Amino acid sequence: MLARPARMVLSEMTNTNTNASCAMPSKPMMARKEDICADPSLLPENLRGRKQPTSSRAPTAAPALKSSVAVPSSKATAAAATAAGTKATLAPRERTTASSRNALRVLKATGLIAASSAAVTVAPAPQASKVPSDFTAQQEQQEDEAVDQMDVASSSASAAPTPAPTPIVDIDQYDANDPMFCVEYVQEIVAYLRRREIVDRVSSNYMDVQMELVPSFRAILVEWLAEISLRCRMLSETFLLAVNIVDRFLSVRAVARDRLQLVGSAALLVACKFEEIYAPRVSELVHLCENTYSANDMMRMERIILSTLQYNLGVATPLHFLRRYSKAAYSDPITHTLSKYLVELSATEYGMLVYLPSEIAAASVYVARNMRGISPLWNPVLEHYSAYTEEQVLACARDLTELVRVMELDSAQHNNPIRRKYKSDRCSAVARISYRPLPTPTTAAAGAAATNTNF
């Protein structure tokens, strides 16, 4: 290769030096100039007393120095916020207000108060001459009012917290894997029974349409049905269904006095066929009636009852609701048996027809808990699953308590078949438990506040 002329080599060296000098940043020079302006001692002695000329054009700063205040990083901001929060918690209110105001001033002065937390964006640098050294009195007053409102809101929220609602215990959670409890359908079953008790409700004054019958005749018939069911060891469901069939039939058909026992025995036969595994024979029922009626009379009355009731036998009795309510009350076997005793006692009283079966079941749980000394007598779990408040249960509970008092104090009732049944050891002798008068609402509330552990 031929050697290049000396003129070309000299030209290239000159261009290289020029580019290198142009590429040098102006930051060190600007920094020295700023240091000299900031510290007059750096000036020569002959220039220290003179006034330095100011440039009309603002000095051009480096790209990293566009803002007069350095922008903190995200980690530094988080650390500063944590430290500020800890200090504000431990310091008195005056220090909290001053620190909040100072932080607000810095954010507004740097232009970061409108910055987004998702992406850090540096605000454009304000003019050095336009950045105020302090806020006006009006701005300080507005900031103080805003901080005061925040303090009042936080203090009121901490002083009066909103009470959380009491969670309702799921009484079916432990029976979810038992197919006999039908947990998947229990809510629909209870809702259906609540509808049926309204549809099949018996009039509480149907004896007014009977020409030859009075409420005392009904009481005698119900006691006879209880005697037969006890002698034949029938289920409580059979006895309650037989009483329900008699009431519904007498509410729509007039019956002579000498045919009332025939209606009761035919109703018991229908109930046994519906509830029992082995129903008694017709001849046995004729014998129990002391052959007052024939077998043909019995079967004919059975057909009349079924046609009158339109074969509607799947009615809701208090015992259906009692099992649900005893489960919600966490009743032990003795308390549940005592509740069954109260339910069967209510079937003998004509005046108890004013209450729905679900009300009688709820009141029997209430009275049984009172007789057993369990407090509180009513709780949110029972109110949730029975859909009755304590005030709604009290009227029926008073009538049930009066029935128990009469059954205990009246010597003529000591031979009552229902009482004899529940005085036996097979029923835990719950009929021997003495009755207790219901407490007044004030006493009940005080007892519930003192003892709130038993369900």
DOZA-129183 format. One record per atom (N, C-alpha, C): x, y, z. Coordinates in steps of 0.02 Angstrom, whole numbers, plus 32768, in hexadecimal, padded with zeros to 4 digits. Each point is the difference from the previous one (the first is absolute). Layout:
BEGIN
XYZ
...
REM end
This chain:
BEGIN
802B7FC58000
7FD5803B8000
802D803E8000
7FEB802F7FDA
8027803E7FFB
7FF6802A803E
803280228014
7FFC802C803B
7FD4803C7FF1
7FD88012802F
7FD380387FF6
802680418008
7FE880337FE1
802280408006
7FFD801A8047
803080268013
8003801C8044
7FC7802F800D
7FE880227FCB
7FC7802F8009
7FC27FDC8016
7FF17FC57FE4
7FC47FDA8013
80067FE68048
80387FE78012
800A7FE88045
7FF680398032
801C803A7FF1
7FF88039802D
7FB780158005
7FDB7FFC7FC9
7FB880138001
7FD87FD0802B
800D7FBF7FFB
7FDB7FCF8028
800E8009804A
803D800E8012
8010800B8046
7FDD803D801C
7FFA80327FD8
7FDD803D8016
7FB57FF3800B
7FE07FDB7FD2
7FB87FF18007
7FF47FD5803D
802D7FD1800D
7FF77FD4803A
800280288041
802F802E8006
80048029803D
7FC4802C8008
7FE680197FC6
7FC5802C8004
7FC37FD98017
7FF57FC47FE6
7FC67FD78014
80047FED804A
803C7FEF8015
80097FEE8046
7FEF803A802E
8013803A7FED
7FF1803A802B
7FB780117FFF
7FDE7FF47FC8
7FB8800F7FFD
7FD87FCC8027
80197FC38004
7FDA7FCB8023
80078004804B
802B8029801A
800980058049
7FC280208020
7FE87FE48035
7FC4801D801F
800F80418022
7FCE80288006
80078041801F
7FF27FFE804B
7FF27FC4801C
7FEF7FFB8047
80398015802D
80407FEA7FF4
80358017802E
8009804B7FFF
7FFB801F7FC6
800880497FFD
7FC680228024
7FC47FE77FF3
7FC7801E8022
80057FF7804C
801B7FC58014
80067FF58048
8033802F801E
8039800F7FDE
8031802E801A
7FE580478003
7FD980117FCC
7FE380438001
7FCE80098038
7FD97FCB800B
7FCF80048036
802380028044
80377FD98005
802480018040
801D8046800D
801A801F7FCC
801D80438008
7FCA80328014
7FC47FFA7FE1
7FCA802E8011
7FE67FF48046
80027FC28015
7FE57FF08042
803180128037
80427FF87FF2
8033800D8033
802D80387FE7
7FF9803F8017
802A80387FE7
80497FF98013
80107FD5802F
80477FFA8014
802A7FE27FC9
7FDF7FE07FCF
80267FE37FC9
801580357FCD
7FE5803A8003
801280347FD0
8045801D8012
8020801D7FD0
803F8023800F
7FF3803B802F
803680158022
7FF980348032
7FEA80437FE2
8013800D7FC3
7FEE80407FE1
7FB880007FE8
7FDE7FC47FFF
7FBB7FFD7FE7
7FCE7FED8037
80177FFA803E
7FD27FE88033
7FCD80358012
8011803F7FFE
7FD080348014
7FD380177FC9
800D7FEA7FC3
7FD780167FC7
7FC07FD67FFB
7FCF801D7FE1
7FC17FDE7FF3
80077FDA7FBF
7FF27FBE8004
80087FD67FC5
7FC7800B7FD0
801180047FC0
7FCA800A7FCF
7FD67FC17FFA
7FBF800A7FF8
7FD17FC87FF8
7FEB7FFC7FB8
7FFA7FC57FEB
7FEC7FF47FBA
7FB580047FFB
7FE980207FCC
7FB880037FF4
7FE27FBF7FEC
802A7FD47FE9
7FE77FBE7FEB
800F7FCE8036
7FCE7FD68011
800A7FCF8035
80337FCD7FEB
802D7FEC802C
80337FD07FED
7FE17FBD7FEE
801E7FE37FCE
7FE77FBF7FE9
801E7FCA802C
7FD47FDB8021
80177FCC802D
80037FBE7FDB
801F7FD1801F
80057FBD7FE2
7FBC7FDF8000
7FF57FCE7FD6
7FBF7FDE7FFE
7FEB7FE48043
802D7FEC802A
7FED7FE38040
7FEE80348033
800A80417FF1
7FF380358030
7FC9802E7FE8
7FC97FE37FE4
7FCA802A7FE6
7FD5801D8039
7FFF7FDE8038
7FD880198038
802D80198036
7FEA80368022
8029801D8035
80057FD3803C
7FD17FCF8008
80017FD18037
80077FBB7FE2
802C7FD8801C
800B7FBD7FE5
7FC27FD58009
7FEE7FD77FCE
7FC67FD58002
80137FC08025
7FDF7FEF8034
80127FC48025
7FEB7FC27FD9
80257FCB800A
7FEE7FC07FE0
7FC57FE18024
7FE67FC97FE3
7FC67FDF801D
80117FE18044
803C7FE18005
80137FE28040
800A80368035
802180367FED
800A80368030
7FBE801E8016
7FD280087FD0
7FBF801C8012
7FDA7FD38030
80037FBE7FF4
7FDD7FD1802D
801F80018045
804480028003
802080028041
7FEF80408026
800080397FDA
7FEF803F8020
7FB880008019
7FD47FE37FD9
7FB97FFE8015
7FF87FD5803E
80247FC78003
7FFC7FD5803B
801A8023803D
803A80227FF8
801C80258039
7FD280388017
7FE380237FCF
7FD280378011
7FC37FE68024
7FE57FC47FE9
7FC57FE48022
80107FEB8046
803C7FE2800B
80127FEB8044
8008803C802E
802080357FE6
8009803C8028
7FBE80228010
7FD380007FD0
7FBF801F800B
7FD87FD98033
800A7FBE8003
7FDB7FD88031
8017800D8047
804280088008
801B80088042
7FFF80488018
800180317FD1
800380468013
7FBC801A8010
7FFB803A8022
7FBE801E800D
7FE2801C7FC1
7FC3801C8007
7FDB80167FC6
8021803B7FDE
8023802C8026
801F803A7FE1
80377FEB7FD1
80287FCF8014
80357FE97FD4
7FE47FDE7FC2
7FC87FDC8008
7FE07FE07FC6
7FE780347FCF
7FE280348019
7FE680357FD4
803980237FDB
803780108024
803880237FE1
80227FD57FCB
800A7FC08010
80207FD37FCF
7FD57FF67FC3
7FBD7FFB800A
7FD47FF87FC6
8002803E7FD5
8001803B801F
8003803E7FDA
804180067FD9
80387FEF8021
804180057FDE
80057FCF7FC6
7FE67FC3800A
80027FCF7FC8
7FD580197FC6
7FC6801E8010
7FD5801A7FCB
8022803A7FDB
802480298025
802480387FE0
80367FE67FD0
80267FCF8017
80367FE67FD5
7FE47FE27FC1
7FC97FDA8007
7FE37FE07FC4
7FE680357FD0
7FE08034801A
7FE680347FD3
803880297FE2
8034800C8026
803780297FE6
80277FDB7FCA
80077FC08007
80267FD97FCE
7FD57FEC7FC5
7FBF800B8004
7FD57FED7FC8
7FF07FB68000
800D7FDB8037
7FF47FB88002
7FBC7FEF801C
7FD9802F8013
7FBF7FF0801F
7FD07FE47FCD
800A800F7FC1
7FD57FE57FCC
801F7FC57FDC
80397FE88019
80237FC97FDE
7FDB7FBF800D
80007FD37FD0
7FDE7FC08006
802D7FCF8024
7FE17FD38028
80277FCE8024
80147FC67FD4
7FE07FF97FC6
80117FC87FD3
8041800D7FDD
800E803B7FEB
803E80117FDC
801A8042801A
804280018011
801E803D801B
800E80307FC7
7FDF80388000
800880327FCC
80198040801F
803880187FE7
801D803E801B
7FDB803B7FE4
7FE8802B802C
7FDC803B7FEA
803180327FE1
7FE8802A7FD3
802D80327FE1
801B80308034
803D80137FF6
8022802B8031
7FE180458001
7FEC8016803B
7FE580458004
803880337FFC
7FED803C7FF0
803080377FFD
801A800E8047
8040800A8004
801E800B8042
7FE4803E8021
7FF180317FDA
7FE7803E801D
7FB77FFB8013
7FDB7FCD7FE5
7FB87FFA800D
7FF17FCF8038
80317FD88018
7FF37FD08036
7FFA80278041
7FC77FFD8022
7FF98028803E
80267FDF8038
801A8028802C
80247FE6803A
7FD17FE68036
7FC380178001
7FCF7FEA8031
7FBA800D7FE5
7FCF7FDE801C
7FBB80097FEB
7FE3803D8022
7FCB80177FE3
7FDD803A801E
7FD97FEA803D
7FE780318025
7FDA7FF1803C
7FBF7FDC7FF0
7FE180117FC7
7FC27FDE7FED
800C7FB77FF1
80367FF17FDD
800F7FBA7FF2
800F7FD98040
8024801F802E
800D7FDE803F
7FC07FF38027
7FD1802E7FFE
7FC07FF58023
7FDA7FC77FE1
7FFF7FFC7FBD
7FDE7FC97FDF
801F7FBD8011
804480008003
80217FC18011
7FF17FEC8048
7FFE8031802E
7FF07FF08045
7FBA7FE48007
7FD0801D7FDB
7FBB7FE68002
7FFC7FBA7FE5
80257FF27FC9
7FFF7FBD7FE4
801D7FCD8030
803880128021
801F7FD38031
7FD27FF5803B
7FDF80358017
7FD17FF98039
7FC77FD27FEF
7FE680057FC3
7FC97FD47FEC
80177FB87FFF
803D7FF47FE7
801B7FBC8000
80087FE58046
8018802A802E
80097FEB8045
7FBE7FF08022
7FCE802B7FF4
7FBE7FF5801D
7FE17FC07FE6
80077FF37FBE
7FE37FC47FE3
80217FC1801B
804380028006
80237FC6801A
7FF17FF4804A
7FFB80368027
7FF17FF88047
7FB97FE7800B
7FD080187FD8
7FBB7FE98007
7FF97FB77FEB
80257FED7FCC
7FFD7FBA7FEA
801D7FD18034
803680168021
801E7FD58033
7FD980018040
7FDD8037800F
7FDB8004803F
7FBF7FD87FFD
7FDD7FFF7FC7
7FC07FDE7FFA
80037FCF7FC5
80207FC78008
80027FD07FC9
7FBC7FE07FF4
7FF27FEE7FC2
7FC17FE07FEF
80017FB88017
7FD07FEB802A
80017FBB8019
7FF17FCF7FC7
80277FCB7FFE
7FF77FCD7FCD
7FC37FD58011
7FD87FEC7FCE
7FC67FD6800E
80157FBC801C
7FD77FE7802E
800F7FC0801F
7FF67FC87FCD
80327FD77FF3
7FF87FCB7FCF
7FD17FCA801B
7FD67FE67FD4
7FD07FCB8012
80227FBD7FF5
7FFB7FD68032
80207FBE7FFC
7FD87FD47FD0
80247FDD7FD4
7FE17FD17FD2
7FF67FBE8026
7FC17FF18012
7FF27FC58028
80027FC07FD6
800680067FBF
80007FC57FD4
80467FEF7FE6
803380238018
80427FF67FE3
801E7FBB8012
7FED7FE5803A
801A7FC08014
7FD97FC57FE4
7FC8800D7FE0
7FD67FCB7FE4
800080017FB4
803080237FE2
800080077FB7
800C7FBD7FDE
80257FD38020
80107FBF7FE1
7FD07FC98014
7FCC80108026
7FCE7FCE8015
7FC280087FD5
7FF17FD07FD5
7FC680087FD3
7FBD7FFE8025
7FFF7FE8803E
7FC17FFD8025
7FE880458016
802C80308003
7FEC80438016
7FEA802C7FC6
800D7FED7FC2
7FE980257FC5
8014804A8004
8041800B800C
801880448009
7FF5802A7FC0
80057FE07FC6
7FF780257FC1
7FBA801B7FF9
7FCE7FE0801F
7FBB80147FF7
7FDF801A803F
802680088036
7FE080118040
7FDF80457FFD
801F80307FDE
7FE280427FFD
7FBE7FFF7FD9
7FFF7FDB7FC8
7FC37FFB7FD9
7FC97FDA8026
80147FCE8027
7FCE7FDA8027
7FE0802C8035
802980268023
7FE5802C8035
7FD380357FE1
8015801D7FC7
7FD680327FDF
7FBE7FE27FEA
80017FC27FE8
7FC17FDF7FEB
7FD27FF5803C
801D7FEA8038
7FD67FF5803B
7FE38041801A
802580377FFB
7FE580408015
7FC680167FD4
80037FEF7FC0
7FC780107FD4
7FC57FD3800E
800D7FC0800E
7FCA7FD1800B
7FDA800F8041
802380178033
7FDD800E803E
7FD0803B7FF9
800D802C7FD0
7FD080367FF3
7FC47FE67FD9
800D7FD67FCF
7FC97FE67FD6
7FD37FD38028
801D7FD4802A
7FD87FCE8025
7FEE80188046
80038040800C
7FF180198043
7FB77FF68011
7FF47FE8803E
7FBC7FF28017
7FE6803E8023
7FC0800D7FF5
7FE080398021
80007FF6804B
800F80358025
80037FFB8048
7FBC80038022
7FCB800A7FDA
7FBC8003801D
7FD07FD47FD8
80197FC77FE8
7FD47FD67FD7
7FCA7FDF802A
80067FFE8042
7FCC7FE38029
7FC080287FFE
8004803E7FE8
7FC380297FFC
7FCF7FE57FCC
80187FDB7FCF
7FD37FE67FCC
7FE67FBB8012
80197FE38035
7FE77FBE8016
7FC48009802E
7FCC7FDB7FF0
7FC180088026
80017FD98041
80217FC78003
7FFD7FD4803A
80437FFA8024
803480207FE9
80427FF8801C
801780408022
802A7FF78033
801F80378025
804B7FF08006
802980328011
80487FF38005
80127FC98033
7FD97FF78034
80107FCC8031
7FFA7FBA7FE1
7FD27FF77FD1
7FFB7FBF7FDD
803F7FF27FD8
801980327FE1
803E7FF77FDB
80397FEB802E
8005801F803C
80357FEF802F
7FFB7FB78015
7FC37FE8800B
7FF77FBA8014
80157FD17FC7
7FEE80127FC2
80137FD67FC7
804C7FFE7FF6
802180398008
804980027FF6
80237FD68037
7FE88003803D
801E7FD78035
7FF57FB67FF1
7FC77FEE7FE4
7FF57FBA7FED
80307FEB7FC9
800B802A7FCF
80307FF17FCB
80477FF8801D
8012802A8030
80417FFA8020
80067FBF8026
7FC97FEA801F
80007FC08024
800A7FC67FD0
7FDE80017FC7
80077FCA7FCF
80467FFF7FE3
801B80397FF0
804480027FE4
80347FE98032
7FF5800E8041
802E7FE98033
7FFB7FB58009
7FC37FE57FFF
7FF77FB88009
801C7FD97FC5
7FF880197FC4
801A7FDE7FC4
804680147FEE
8021802B8029
804480177FF5
800880207FBA
7FD4802D7FF2
800380247FC0
8031803B8005
8012801A7FC7
802D80397FFD
7FDB803F8014
802880318017
7FE28041800E
7FE580227FC2
80217FF37FC6
7FE7801B7FC0
7FBB7FE67FF0
7FF37FC08011
7FBE7FE37FF3
7FCA8022802A
800F800B803F
7FCF8021802C
7FF280477FE9
803380277FF0
7FF680457FEC
7FDB80047FBD
800F7FD27FD2
7FDD80007FC0
7FB77FED8009
7FF17FD1802C
7FBA7FEE800D
7FD9803B801C
801D8025802E
7FDF803B801B
7FF580357FCA
803180087FD4
7FF980307FC9
7FC87FEB7FD0
7FFA7FC17FF3
7FCB7FE87FD3
7FBC800C801F
7FF97FF48041
7FC0800C8023
7FEE804A7FFD
802F802C800D
7FF280487FFF
7FEC80187FBB
80247FEA7FCD
7FEF80177FBC
7FBD7FE47FE9
7FEF7FC38015
7FC07FE37FED
7FC680238023
8008800D8041
7FCB80218026
7FF780497FEB
8033801E7FE2
7FF980467FEA
7FD780077FC1
7FF37FC97FDC
7FD980057FC2
7FC27FD48000
7FFA7FD18030
7FC67FD48003
7FE280008046
7FBE80058003
7FDD7FFC8040
7FF97FB68014
800F7FF1803F
80017FBB8018
7FD57FFC803F
7FDA7FCA8003
7FD77FF4803C
802C7FEA803A
7FE48007803C
80287FF0803B
80107FB58004
7FD07FD67FED
800C7FB88005
802D7FE57FC9
8012802A7FCF
802C7FE97FCA
8047801E8007
800C80248036
804180218007
80377FCD800B
7FF57FCC8028
80337FCE800B
800E7FD97FC0
7FCE7FF67FD6
800B7FDF7FC0
802D802A7FD3
7FF780418001
802C802C7FD9
80487FFB8019
80087FFF8043
80437FFC801C
80237FBE7FF0
7FDD7FC98006
801F7FBF7FF1
80107FF97FB6
7FD680197FD3
800E7FFD7FB9
803B802E7FEF
8005803A8020
803A802C7FF5
80407FE08018
7FFD7FDB8038
803B7FDD8018
80147FC87FD0
7FD07FDF7FE2
800F7FCC7FCF
8023801D7FC3
7FE980397FE8
801F80207FC7
804780168012
8009801C803B
804280178015
80307FC68007
7FE97FC88019
802C7FC68007
80157FE67FBC
7FD480007FCF
80127FEA7FBD
8032802F7FDF
8000803F8015
802D80317FE3
804480018023
80027FF48041
803E80098027
801F7FBE8016
7FD87FD18016
801B7FC3801E
80157FCE7FCB
802C7FD48016
80147FC97FD4
7FCA7FCA7FFE
7FE57FEF803B
7FCA7FD08005
7FC48024801E
7FCC80087FD8
7FC380208017
7FD47FCD8024
7FDB80158032
7FD37FD18023
7FC77FEA7FD2
7FE77FC6800D
7FC87FE77FD9
7FBF80228015
7FCF7FFE7FD3
7FC18022800D
7FDD7FDF803B
80067FBF8006
7FDF7FDB8037
801C80168044
8041800F8001
801E8017803F
7FE480458014
7FF8802B7FD0
7FE480428010
7FB77FFA8015
7FDA7FD17FE2
7FBB7FF58015
7FFD7FE78047
80307FD58012
80037FE78044
801380398031
802D802B7FEC
80128038802B
7FC68030800B
7FD380037FD0
7FC480298008
7FC87FDB8024
80117FC5801D
7FD07FD78025
7FC57FEC7FD5
800F7FF27FC1
7FCF7FE87FD0
7FC4802E7FF8
800C8040800C
7FCA80307FF6
7FF080087FB6
80327FF87FD6
7FF780077FB8
80187FBF7FDF
7FE67FF47FC5
80147FC57FDB
803B800F7FD3
801D7FCB7FE2
803880097FD3
7FEB80277FC2
7FC27FF37FE8
7FE880267FC6
7FFA804A800F
7FE88010803C
7FFC80468014
804580218001
80317FD98017
8044801B8004
801C800E7FBA
7FF77FD17FD2
801C800A7FBC
7FD980357FDA
7FBF8004800C
7FD980347FDF
801580458017
800B80098041
801680418019
804780107FE7
80297FCD7FF7
8043800B7FE4
7FFB801D7FBA
7FD37FE67FD7
7FF8801A7FBC
7FE580478001
7FD2800F802E
7FE480448004
803680328014
802A7FED8030
8036802E8015
8030800E7FC7
80167FCC7FDD
803180097FCA
7FE3802A7FC7
7FC17FF47FEF
7FE280287FCB
7FF580488015
7FEF800B803F
7FF680448019
804180278001
80357FE08015
804280208003
80267FFC7FBD
7FE17FE17FCF
801E7FF97FBD
80457FDE8004
80047FD0802D
803C7FD68007
803E802B8010
7FF68037801E
8038802B8014
80167FED8046
80337FD78004
80197FE78040
804780188010
8022801C7FD0
80448019800C
80008045801D
7FE58008803C
7FF980418020
803D800B802D
8008803E8014
80378014802D
7FE67FFE8047
80217FD9802A
7FF07FFC8047
803880228028
7FF38011803F
803680208027
803F7FD68007
7FF87FBE7FFB
803B7FD58009
803180077FC6
7FE880107FC4
802D800A7FC7
802E803D800C
7FE48034801C
8028803C800E
802A7FF8803F
7FE87FD8802F
80247FF8803F
80457FE27FF5
80067FD07FD4
80417FE27FF4
803280347FE6
7FE8802B7FD4
802C80337FE4
801480338036
7FD180158029
800E80328033
802B7FE48038
7FF67FC18012
802B7FE18033
80477FFA7FE7
80087FF47FC0
80447FFE7FE4
802080458001
7FD980347FF3
801B80448002
800F80158048
7FDB7FE58030
800C80108047
80357FD48020
801B7FCF7FDB
80317FD1801C
7FE47FDF803F
7FC17FEA7FFC
7FE07FE2803A
801C7FBB800D
80067FF08040
80147FBC8013
7FC27FD37FFD
80077FBE8005
7FC67FD47FFB
7FC8800F8032
80128014803C
7FCC800E8033
7FD9803E7FEC
802280347FEB
7FDD803E7FEC
7FD47FF47FC3
80187FD87FD0
7FD77FF27FC5
7FC37FD78013
80087FCE802D
7FC67FD88015
7FCE802B8027
8019802E8027
7FD3802D8024
7FDA802C7FCF
802080157FCA
7FDD80277FCD
7FCA7FD77FDE
800D7FBF7FF4
7FCC7FD57FE3
7FC57FF8802F
800E7FFC8040
7FCA7FFC8032
7FD4803E7FFD
801E803A7FF9
7FD8803D7FFC
7FD880037FBF
801D7FE77FCA
7FDC80007FC0
7FC27FD38004
80077FC5801E
7FC67FD38005
7FCC801A8031
801780248033
7FCF801E802D
7FD780357FDC
801F80257FD3
7FDC80347FDC
7FC97FE47FD4
80077FC17FEB
7FCD7FE27FD4
7FBE7FF48025
80027FFA8042
7FC37FF48026
7FD88040800D
801D80397FF5
7FE080408010
7FE3801F7FC1
7FBF800D8001
7FDE801E7FC6
801880477FF4
801180258035
801580457FF7
804480077FDE
80287FCB7FFB
804180047FE0
7FFB80017FB4
7FC47FF97FE4
7FF780037FB8
800C80457FE4
80038032802A
800E80447FE7
804880077FE9
802B7FD28013
804780047FEE
80107FCF7FC8
803080147FD7
80177FD47FCB
802C7FC9801D
80077FC77FDD
802B7FCB8019
80488017800C
801A802B7FD4
80448019800A
8005802B803F
7FCC80268010
80018028803D
7FFF7FD3803E
7FD87FCB7FFE
7FFD7FD28039
80447FDE800A
80207FED7FCA
80427FE18005
80338030801D
8000803E7FE9
802F8031801A
7FF3800F804A
7FC080058012
7FEF800E8046
80117FC5802D
7FFA7FC37FE7
80127FC58029
804A7FFF800E
802A80147FCF
80488005800C
800E80378034
7FDD80377FFB
80098038802E
7FEF7FEA8048
7FC67FDF8009
7FEA7FEC8043
802D7FC8801B
80157FD27FD5
802C7FCA8017
8042801B8019
801C80317FDD
803F801F8016
7FF680258042
7FC5801D800A
7FF28022803F
7FFA7FCD8039
7FDE7FC87FF4
7FF87FCE8034
80427FDE8010
802D7FFD7FD1
80417FE0800B
80348032801A
7FEE80408003
802E80328019
803880127FD0
7FF37FFA7FBF
803180117FCD
7FF8804A7FEE
803780237FFF
7FFE80477FF0
8035800E7FCA
7FEF802C7FD0
7FC280257FF8
7FC87FD47FE4
7FC28014800E
7FC87FD97FE7
7FF980027FB5
801780377FE1
7FFB80097FB8
804080217FE8
801A7FEC7FC8
803F801B7FE7
7FFB800D7FB6
803080227FE2
7FFC80107FB8
7FFC7FC37FD3
801D7FC88014
7FFD7FC47FD6
7FB87FE67FFD
7FDF7FFC8039
7FBA7FEB8001
7FD380317FDA
800E80408008
7FD880327FDC
80097FFA7FB5
803D7FEF7FEA
800D7FF97FB9
7FDD7FC47FE2
80057FC78021
7FE67FC27FE3
7FB57FF6800D
7FE580218032
7FB77FFC800C
7FDA80397FE1
802380377FF0
7FE0803C7FE3
7FD080208032
800A7FF58041
7FD7801E8034
802D80248032
7FEC803C8013
802380238035
7FE67FEA8044
802380148034
7FEB7FEC8043
7FBC801E8011
7FF2803C7FE9
7FBF801F800E
7FC77FDA7FDE
800D7FE47FC5
7FCC7FDB7FDD
7FF37FBC801F
802F7FE58025
7FF97FBE801E
7FE180048045
8004803A8021
7FED80058046
7FB67FEE800C
7FD380157FD4
7FB87FF4800C
7FF17FB58001
80197FDC7FCF
7FF67FB78000
80257FDF8039
803B80198013
80257FE38037
7FDB80088042
7FDD8036800A
7FD98009803D
7FC77FCE8004
7FDE7FF47FC8
7FCA7FCE8000
801B7FBA800D
80397FEF7FE4
801D7FBE800D
80157FF9804A
801B8035801C
80127FFE8047
7FC37FF7802C
7FC9801E7FEE
7FC27FF78026
7FE77FB87FFA
80077FE17FC6
7FED7FB97FF9
80297FD4802E
8041800C8002
802C7FD8802C
7FEE800C8049
7FF0803D8012
7FEF800E8045
7FC07FDC8015
7FCD80027FD4
7FC17FDE800F
800B7FB48003
80287FE57FD2
800D7FB98000
80257FEA803F
8028802B801C
80267FEE803C
7FD9800A8040
7FD880348004
7FDD8011803D
7FBB7FDF8005
7FDF7FF27FC8
7FBD7FE38002
80077FB48008
7FE57FE78036
80057FB7800D
7FD87FD87FCF
7FCC801D7FE2
7FD87FDC7FCF
80277FF27FC0
803680257FF4
80287FF87FC3
803C7FD1800B
80087FE6803B
80397FD5800C
7FFB7FBF7FDA
7FC47FEB7FEE
7FF77FC37FD9
7FFA800D7FB5
8012803B7FEC
7FFE80117FB9
80307FD27FDA
7FEA7FE27FC7
802B7FD17FDC
8042801F7FE7
7FFD80407FEC
803E80207FE9
8030800A803A
7FE68012803A
802B8009803A
801D7FBD8015
7FD77FCB8001
801A7FBE8012
80357FE77FCF
7FF780107FC1
80327FEC7FCE
80438020800E
80018041800F
803F80248009
801880008048
7FDD7FDC802D
801B7FF48043
80287FC08003
7FFD7FD97FCC
80237FC07FFF
804B800C7FF2
80277FCD8013
804880057FF3
80107FFD7FB6
7FD47FE37FD9
800C7FFD7FB7
800180467FE2
7FDE802F801E
800080467FE9
8027802D8030
802F7FE38025
802D8025802D
7FDA80238038
7FC27FEE800C
7FD8801B8037
7FFF804C7FFF
7FF8801D7FC5
800180497FFB
7FC1801F801C
7FCA7FD98006
7FC2801C801D
8007800D804A
80357FE68020
800B800D8047
80258042800C
8018801F7FCB
802380408008
7FCC80368012
800D80238035
7FD180338017
8001803C7FD0
7FC6801D7FFA
7FFA803A7FD3
801F803C8022
801480307FD8
801C803F8018
7FDD80397FDC
7FEA80328025
7FE180397FDD
803180237FD3
7FE6801A7FCA
802B80227FD1
80198041801D
803F80117FF6
801A8040801A
7FE4803A7FD8
8000803A801F
7FEC803D7FDD
803580107FCC
7FF180287FCD
803280127FCE
803F801F801D
7FFA80298035
803B801F801F
802B7FCB8021
7FE07FD18024
80267FCA8020
80217FD37FCE
7FDC7FF17FC9
801C7FD57FCD
803C80217FDF
7FFC80427FF3
803980227FE2
803B8002802E
7FF480098042
803880008030
80207FBB8004
7FD77FCB7FFF
801C7FBD8002
80277FEF7FC2
7FE980187FC6
80247FF47FC2
804380247FFF
8002803C801E
803F80248003
80317FE08031
7FE67FE28036
802C7FE28031
80197FBC7FEA
7FD57FD97FDF
80147FBC7FE9
7FF17FFB7FB7
80347FFE7FD8
7FF77FFF7FB8
802B7FC97FE1
80037FC78022
802A7FCA7FE8
7FD87FC47FE7
7FC67FF4801D
7FD97FC67FEC
7FD280117FC7
7FFB7FD07FD2
7FD180087FCA
7FC27FD6800D
REM end
